[in-house]
């Protein structure tokens, strides 16, 4: 699964990345950077394609399906399985029409050791920022206001991180990230939802302060010896 990410970069680093890879000229969204511990229920930075150009904005982490009667009627859908995402009623419409990229520079996963859970930070080598495959939806509240929500798609873990957990988020490469938000053929899209190529991920242990979302601190990403 994927339940925590970081985007521990400056706004200028983010602007440079958005322009270089997505031709997005600026990032004017109100969002504090860097972020060291982002979790479900919080806002994520996401990219969508509106059919003409790429756009960046914020989506709340916790997908609300189009058929939901109220904002809290079901469980918080923070992850969707790659193996079933194109078929499940909650996701299949979004899979066809509302795909997004979630920006991150690492994610956390907890490794089970004896009776303990060890938090690990996982990153892409040679890639200070990367994108996760996601789906988005818009929920219209009773007062008419709109809330954009999202989920992160997961797949089986690569050998790089399989010793930590048997699932991982779908990390898209520079070659596939634009295809994810622009392609329309379901079969081609499903073929993008694979473990990240072996040998390209690195990880290290971090402090258990990441267990609490109240801690959004640089100490969350400092290696523990």
C-alpha positions in Angstrom: 0.0 0.0 0.0 1.0 3.7 0.1 -0.1 5.7 3.1 2.5 8.5 3.4 4.6 10.5 1.0 6.9 13.5 1.1 7.4 16.4 -1.2 10.4 17.9 0.6 11.5 20.3 -2.2 11.3 24.1 -2.5 8.6 25.9 -4.6 11.3 26.9 -7.1 12.5 23.3 -7.5 8.9 22.3 -8.1 8.3 25.1 -10.6 11.4 24.0 -12.5 10.2 20.4 -12.6 6.7 21.3 -13.7 8.0 23.4 -16.6 10.7 20.9 -17.7 8.5 17.8 -17.8 4.9 19.1 -18.2 5.2 22.6 -19.8 3.4 24.1 -16.8 4.5 27.7 -16.5 4.0 28.3 -12.8 2.8 26.9 -9.5 0.5 29.5 -7.9 -1.4 27.2 -5.6 -1.3 28.0 -1.9 0.7 25.1 -0.5 3.5 25.1 2.0 6.7 23.5 0.8 8.7 21.5 1.7 6.4 18.8 3.2 8.0 15.9 5.2 5.0 13.8 6.2 1.8 13.9 4.1 -1.0 11.4 4.7 -4.6 10.5 4.0 -7.1 13.3 4.3 -4.5 15.9 3.4 -3.9 17.7 0.1 -1.6 16.3 -2.5 -0.1 18.1 -5.5 -1.5 16.6 -8.7 -1.3 17.0 -12.5 -4.2 16.3 -14.9 -4.6 16.8 -18.6 -7.7 18.7 -19.6 -7.6 17.5 -23.2 -5.5 20.4 -24.4 -2.9 21.1 -21.8 -1.5 19.9 -18.5 -2.7 21.5 -15.3 -1.5 21.4 -11.7 -3.6 21.8 -8.5 -4.5 20.2 -5.2 -6.5 17.1 -4.5 -7.6 15.7 -1.1 -6.1 12.2 -0.5 -9.1 9.9 -0.1 -11.1 9.2 -3.3 -14.9 9.8 -3.2 -16.7 7.8 -5.9 -19.1 9.7 -8.2 -22.0 7.7 -6.8 -21.4 8.6 -3.1 -24.3 10.2 -1.4 -22.2 12.1 1.2 -18.6 12.9 1.9 -18.2 10.4 4.7 -20.5 7.6 3.6 -17.8 5.0 3.1 -14.2 4.1 3.9 -11.4 6.5 2.9 -10.2 5.1 -0.4 -6.5 6.1 -0.3 -5.3 3.3 -2.6 -6.6 1.4 -5.6 -5.1 -1.9 -6.7 -3.7 -1.9 -10.2 -5.0 -5.4 -10.8 -8.7 -4.4 -10.4 -8.8 -0.6 -10.8 -10.3 -0.8 -14.3 -13.2 -3.0 -13.2 -14.2 -1.9 -9.7 -17.3 0.3 -9.7 -15.7 2.9 -7.4 -12.9 3.5 -9.9 -13.7 2.3 -13.4 -15.2 5.7 -14.6 -12.2 7.6 -13.3 -9.8 5.0 -14.8 -11.3 5.8 -18.2 -11.5 9.6 -17.9 -10.0 11.0 -14.7 -6.4 10.0 -14.2 -3.8 12.1 -12.5 -0.2 12.2 -11.4 0.7 12.7 -7.8 4.0 14.5 -7.1 6.4 13.2 -4.5 10.0 12.8 -3.8 9.7 9.8 -1.5 7.2 7.6 0.2 7.2 5.8 3.6 6.5 2.2 4.2 6.6 0.1 7.4 8.7 -3.0 7.6 7.5 -5.7 10.0 10.3 -7.1 12.2 9.4 -9.5 15.0 6.7 -7.5 16.9 7.8 -4.1 15.6 7.1 -2.0 12.6 10.1 -0.1 11.2 9.4 3.1 9.1 11.4 3.2 5.9 11.8 6.1 3.4 11.8 5.0 -0.2 13.1 7.1 -3.1 13.9 7.0 -6.8 17.6 7.1 -7.5 18.7 10.1 -9.7 15.2 11.6 -9.5 14.6 14.3 -6.9 10.9 14.4 -7.8 8.7 11.6 -9.3 5.1 10.9 -10.1 2.7 8.3 -8.8 -0.3 7.1 -10.9 -3.6 8.2 -9.4 -7.3 8.7 -10.1 -9.3 11.8 -9.2 -12.9 12.7 -8.8 -15.0 15.8 -7.9 -17.6 15.6 -5.1 -20.3 18.3 -5.0 -21.3 19.1 -1.4 -24.7 20.0 -0.3 -23.8 23.7 -0.3 -22.8 23.4 -4.0 -19.1 23.7 -3.4 -16.8 21.2 -5.0 -14.1 19.0 -3.5 -11.4 17.3 -5.7 -10.3 14.0 -4.3 -7.8 11.3 -5.4 -6.4 7.8 -4.8 -2.9 6.4 -5.4 -2.7 3.2 -7.4 -0.6 0.3 -6.0 1.0 -2.8 -7.5 3.2 -5.7 -6.4 6.5 -4.6 -5.0 9.7 -4.7 -7.0 12.7 -6.6 -5.6 14.2 -3.2 -4.5 11.5 -2.8 -1.9 9.8 -6.2 -1.6 11.7 -6.9 1.7 9.9 -3.9 3.2 6.3 -4.6 2.0 4.7 -6.7 -0.8 2.9 -3.7 -2.3 4.2 -0.4 -3.6 2.7 2.7 -5.3 2.8 2.7 -9.1 5.8 5.1 -9.8 5.7 6.2 -13.4 8.9 6.9 -15.4 9.6 10.0 -17.4 8.6 8.0 -20.5 5.2 6.8 -19.1 4.0 9.7 -16.9 2.5 11.7 -19.8 1.0 8.6 -21.3 -0.9 8.0 -18.1 -2.8 11.3 -18.2 -3.1 11.5 -22.0 -3.8 7.9 -23.3 -7.4 6.6 -23.7 -7.0 2.9 -24.5 -7.7 0.9 -21.3 -5.4 -1.9 -22.3 -2.5 0.4 -22.9 -3.2 2.2 -19.6 -3.2 -1.1 -17.7 0.2 -1.9 -19.1 1.6 1.2 -17.4 0.7 0.0 -13.9 3.8 -2.0 -13.2 6.4 -2.2 -10.5 9.2 0.4 -11.0 12.1 -1.0 -12.9 14.5 -3.0 -10.7 17.6 -1.3 -9.5 16.2 2.2 -9.4 14.9 2.5 -5.9 16.7 3.1 -2.7 15.6 3.1 0.9 16.7 3.7 4.5 15.2 3.6 8.0 13.7 6.8 9.6 12.5 7.8 13.0 9.1 6.7 14.3 8.0 10.3 14.6 6.6 9.8 11.0 4.0 7.5 12.7 2.1 10.7 13.6 0.8 13.1 10.9 1.3 15.9 13.5 5.0 15.6 12.8 5.7 17.3 9.5 9.4 18.0 10.3 12.8 17.7 8.6 13.6 15.0 11.2 11.1 12.7 9.5 13.5 12.1 6.6 16.8 11.9 8.6 18.3 8.4 8.4 18.3 6.3 11.6 21.5 4.3 12.1 
